[in-house]
Amino acid sequence: QVQLVESGGGLVQSGGSLRLSCAASGRSFSISVLGWFRQAPGKEREFVAAVRWNGGDTYYADAVKDRFTISRDNAKDTVYLQMNNLKPEDTAVYYCAVDPDVFVSARVRHARFYIHWGQGTQVTVSS
């Protein structure tokens, strides 16, 4: 079992920045991919970014590419999502999640393959 705790959400003006953190504990050695997803009211959960636990390959949704950066602190088993130039459409609850299975790149963007989820952190961007 892997436990995930997100932090760093908040209210920011359009154009501002936030950094989200996702701290993993428990069987963190079993993680294959750690991803960030978001869900806005009335919308489906969508992929934001992901990092391969071993190797560090990163993946981004087109909507956040060039604005968001995902990174990992190996020593702390923590993954960060640096979000710059935030827009009102980035407003959502952000979740980190883990896919523990053998890495397959085709799975990275699909929430159904992620088994362990954090509680979520709210990000609100005002215009």
C-alpha positions as CSV (number, residue, x, y, z in Angstrom):
1,Q,0.0,0.0,0.0
2,V,1.2,3.5,-0.8
3,Q,-0.1,6.6,1.0
4,L,-0.1,9.9,-0.8
5,V,-0.5,13.4,0.8
6,E,-0.9,16.5,-1.4
7,S,-0.3,20.0,-0.3
8,G,0.3,23.5,-1.7
9,G,-3.1,24.4,-3.2
10,G,-4.7,27.7,-2.7
11,L,-6.1,30.9,-4.3
12,V,-4.0,32.7,-6.8
13,Q,-4.6,35.4,-9.4
14,S,-4.4,34.7,-13.2
15,G,-0.8,34.7,-14.2
16,G,0.4,33.6,-10.8
17,S,2.2,30.5,-9.7
18,L,1.7,27.6,-7.2
19,R,3.8,24.6,-6.3
20,L,1.9,21.4,-5.4
21,S,3.6,18.6,-3.4
22,C,2.8,14.9,-3.2
23,A,4.5,13.0,-0.5
24,A,4.6,9.2,-0.9
25,S,5.0,6.8,2.0
26,G,4.5,3.1,2.6
27,R,5.6,0.8,-0.2
28,S,7.0,3.7,-2.3
29,F,9.5,1.3,-3.8
30,S,6.6,-0.3,-5.7
31,I,5.7,2.9,-7.6
32,S,6.0,2.8,-11.3
33,V,4.4,6.1,-12.3
34,L,3.2,9.0,-10.2
35,G,0.7,11.2,-11.9
36,W,-1.2,14.4,-11.3
37,F,-4.8,14.7,-12.3
38,R,-7.4,17.4,-11.8
39,Q,-11.1,17.6,-11.6
40,A,-13.2,20.8,-12.0
41,P,-16.9,20.9,-11.0
42,G,-19.1,19.2,-13.4
43,K,-16.2,17.8,-15.4
44,E,-14.4,14.5,-15.6
45,R,-11.1,13.9,-14.0
46,E,-8.3,14.7,-16.5
47,F,-4.6,14.0,-16.8
48,V,-2.2,16.8,-16.0
49,A,1.3,15.4,-15.7
50,A,3.2,12.3,-14.7
51,V,6.7,11.1,-13.9
52,R,8.2,7.7,-14.2
53,W,9.5,6.7,-10.7
54,N,12.6,5.0,-12.0
55,G,14.2,7.0,-14.8
56,G,12.4,10.3,-14.4
57,D,10.7,10.5,-17.8
58,T,8.0,13.1,-17.7
59,Y,4.6,13.5,-19.5
60,Y,2.3,16.4,-19.8
61,A,-1.2,17.2,-21.0
62,D,-1.1,19.7,-24.0
63,A,-3.1,22.2,-21.9
64,V,-0.3,22.6,-19.4
65,K,2.8,21.9,-21.4
66,D,5.3,24.8,-21.1
67,R,3.5,26.1,-18.0
68,F,3.7,23.2,-15.6
69,T,6.7,21.2,-14.5
70,I,6.7,17.9,-12.7
71,S,9.8,16.9,-10.7
72,R,10.8,14.4,-8.1
73,D,12.9,14.6,-5.0
74,N,14.3,11.0,-4.7
75,A,15.5,11.5,-1.1
76,K,12.1,12.6,0.1
77,D,9.9,10.4,-2.1
78,T,8.1,13.6,-3.0
79,V,6.9,14.8,-6.4
80,Y,6.3,18.4,-7.1
81,L,4.1,20.1,-9.7
82,Q,5.3,23.7,-10.4
83,M,2.5,25.6,-12.0
84,N,3.3,28.9,-13.7
85,N,1.2,31.4,-15.6
86,L,-2.0,29.9,-14.1
87,K,-5.3,30.5,-15.9
88,P,-8.9,30.5,-14.5
89,E,-9.4,27.2,-16.4
90,D,-6.8,25.6,-14.3
91,T,-9.2,25.9,-11.3
92,A,-9.8,22.3,-10.0
93,V,-9.1,19.9,-7.3
94,Y,-5.7,18.4,-8.0
95,Y,-4.9,14.8,-7.1
96,C,-1.7,12.8,-7.2
97,A,-2.0,9.1,-7.9
98,V,0.2,6.0,-8.3
99,D,0.3,3.3,-10.9
100,P,2.2,0.5,-9.3
101,D,2.3,-1.9,-12.3
102,V,5.1,-2.5,-14.7
103,F,5.6,0.7,-16.7
104,V,3.7,1.0,-20.0
105,S,3.8,4.4,-21.5
106,A,0.3,4.0,-23.0
107,R,-1.1,3.8,-19.5
108,V,0.3,7.1,-18.2
109,R,-2.5,9.4,-19.2
110,H,-5.4,7.2,-18.1
111,A,-6.8,7.5,-14.5
112,R,-8.2,4.0,-14.5
113,F,-4.7,2.5,-14.2
114,Y,-3.8,4.5,-11.1
115,I,-4.5,2.5,-7.9
116,H,-3.6,4.8,-5.0
117,W,-4.9,8.3,-4.8
118,G,-4.3,11.2,-2.5
119,Q,-7.1,13.3,-0.9
120,G,-6.8,16.2,-3.3
121,T,-5.9,19.8,-3.0
122,Q,-7.9,22.8,-4.2
123,V,-6.4,25.2,-6.7
124,T,-8.5,28.3,-7.5
125,V,-7.3,30.8,-10.1
126,S,-9.2,34.1,-10.2
127,S,-9.4,36.3,-13.3
